[in-house]
Amino acid sequence: MSEEYVLTFACPDRAGVVHAISGFLLRHGGNILQSQQHGDAASNRLFMRVHFSAPGDLAELRADFAPTAESLLMQWRLADAAARPRLLIMVSKYGHCLNDLLFRRRIGELPADIPLVVSNHPDLADLVTSHGIRFEHVPVTPDTKQDAEDRLLALVEEHRIDLVVLARYMQILGDDVCKQLDGRAINIHHSFLPSFKGAGPYRQAHVRGVKLIGATAHYVTADLDEGPIIEQEVVRVDHTFCPDRLAAAGRDVECLALARAVQWHIQHRLLLNGNRVVVFR
Ligand SMILES: Nc1nc2c(c(=O)[nH]1)N[C@@H](CN(C=O)c1ccc(C(=O)N[C@@H](CCC(=O)O)C(=O)O)cc1)CN2
């Protein structure tokens, strides 16, 4: 019986890479469903995403592909396209992005399991439990920050989490957590980065008198709001918008940018290229 898989890789760009991929697929009776590639001139690296169907199993495919990947100096991943990833969502007091993701999961648009939601405030417990999902309140103070982050990593391990989603979580994660979650944590920043990093971007935007505000979904790194950008969305504003109205206008674009980024990550459409992201939409 054929299963569906997604092969993603990056490697030094050279003649013969696509030939090697097609040879691998032919050996396994593979049928390409979607293939995308990007040749990055600056780094002379080739990025590819190949969605294909093939009989056989993941372990067998991985074992057969490994020597090819090694010979081409590939950074690669071969995933089961039907596997349901496990998400841990983190939130503070603003629940619009959390609510949007929970709704998308409930209607089947977001094909992922959400074993639990973690928050440093109790405010959104009812929303989470109304979806039948565990809510874990992990308060954060300067004295408890390390314990809170240890707890987070323990929960990630205990629940076999594939992706941590910071859905307007308003605490800065420490260097160790960021290292442990490298490439596996996405944040929604409520500005059109690189403008207005850090706290209070809508207040900053109001002071600056901007005519566009936006939201940026990015991978989390130790450098606050500097992580590789995955998706951005903007909305027009004007001089009549106070900071609260800017925040209200921003809510929809925050939800949209984050939902797209999470969806693309779990569909294996995102490949890191240094501090940039190749997005095979
Ligand atoms: N290591 C990282 N941690 C976090 C990131 C990140 O990119 N790297 N993104 C933030 C989210 N964020 C903006 O999107 C953000 C959150 C919090 C702050 C901030 O100054 N927080 C204060 C406390 C605020 C409060 O208690 O209400 C602080 O931590 O001192 C700025 C930006 C999530 N974490």
Ligand as a Chemical Component Dictionary entry (heavy atoms), coordinates in Angstrom:
data_LIG
# 
_chem_comp.id                   LIG 
_chem_comp.type                 NON-POLYMER 
_chem_comp.pdbx_formal_charge   0 
_chem_comp.three_letter_code    LIG 
# 
loop_
_chem_comp_atom.comp_id 
_chem_comp_atom.atom_id 
_chem_comp_atom.alt_atom_id 
_chem_comp_atom.type_symbol 
_chem_comp_atom.charge 
_chem_comp_atom.model_Cartn_x 
_chem_comp_atom.model_Cartn_y 
_chem_comp_atom.model_Cartn_z 
_chem_comp_atom.pdbx_ordinal 
LIG N1  N1  N 0 14.119 34.198 23.671 1  
LIG C1  C1  C 0 12.981 34.674 23.139 2  
LIG N2  N2  N 0 11.869 34.720 23.889 3  
LIG C2  C2  C 0 10.723 35.217 23.359 4  
LIG C3  C3  C 0 10.697 35.722 22.042 5  
LIG C4  C4  C 0 11.902 35.635 21.263 6  
LIG O1  O1  O 0 11.931 36.011 20.079 7  
LIG N3  N3  N 0 13.011 35.106 21.850 8  
LIG N4  N4  N 0 9.537  36.331 21.566 9  
LIG C5  C5  C 0 8.661  36.795 22.649 10 
LIG C6  C6  C 0 7.360  37.465 22.340 11 
LIG N5  N5  N 0 7.540  38.906 22.435 12 
LIG C7  C7  C 0 7.231  39.586 21.293 13 
LIG O2  O2  O 0 6.708  38.975 20.350 14 
LIG C8  C8  C 0 7.924  39.581 23.616 15 
LIG C9  C9  C 0 7.532  39.066 24.837 16 
LIG C10 C10 C 0 7.927  39.707 26.012 17 
LIG C11 C11 C 0 8.667  40.859 25.988 18 
LIG C12 C12 C 0 9.051  41.498 27.258 19 
LIG O3  O3  O 0 9.703  42.525 27.295 20 
LIG N6  N6  N 0 8.625  40.834 28.358 21 
LIG C13 C13 C 0 8.986  41.303 29.742 22 
LIG C14 C14 C 0 7.868  40.982 30.715 23 
LIG C15 C15 C 0 6.530  41.484 30.179 24 
LIG C16 C16 C 0 5.410  41.053 31.113 25 
LIG O4  O4  O 0 5.706  40.409 32.143 26 
LIG O5  O5  O 0 4.272  41.378 30.800 27 
LIG C17 C17 C 0 10.203 40.495 30.193 28 
LIG O6  O6  O 0 10.222 39.260 29.876 29 
LIG O7  O7  O 0 11.026 41.086 30.887 30 
LIG C18 C18 C 0 9.050  41.379 24.760 31 
LIG C19 C19 C 0 8.664  40.749 23.576 32 
LIG C20 C20 C 0 8.355  35.627 23.556 33 
LIG N7  N7  N 0 9.595  35.231 24.116 34 
# 
loop_
_chem_comp_bond.comp_id 
_chem_comp_bond.atom_id_1 
_chem_comp_bond.atom_id_2 
_chem_comp_bond.value_order 
_chem_comp_bond.pdbx_ordinal 
LIG N1  C1  SING 1  
LIG C1  N2  DOUB 2  
LIG C1  N3  SING 3  
LIG N2  C2  SING 4  
LIG C2  C3  DOUB 5  
LIG C2  N7  SING 6  
LIG C3  C4  SING 7  
LIG C3  N4  SING 8  
LIG C4  O1  DOUB 9  
LIG C4  N3  SING 10 
LIG N4  C5  SING 11 
LIG C5  C6  SING 12 
LIG C5  C20 SING 13 
LIG C6  N5  SING 14 
LIG N5  C7  SING 15 
LIG N5  C8  SING 16 
LIG C7  O2  DOUB 17 
LIG C8  C9  SING 18 
LIG C8  C19 DOUB 19 
LIG C9  C10 DOUB 20 
LIG C10 C11 SING 21 
LIG C11 C12 SING 22 
LIG C11 C18 DOUB 23 
LIG C12 O3  DOUB 24 
LIG C12 N6  SING 25 
LIG N6  C13 SING 26 
LIG C13 C14 SING 27 
LIG C13 C17 SING 28 
LIG C14 C15 SING 29 
LIG C15 C16 SING 30 
LIG C16 O4  DOUB 31 
LIG C16 O5  SING 32 
LIG C17 O6  DOUB 33 
LIG C17 O7  SING 34 
LIG C18 C19 SING 35 
LIG C20 N7  SING 36 
# 
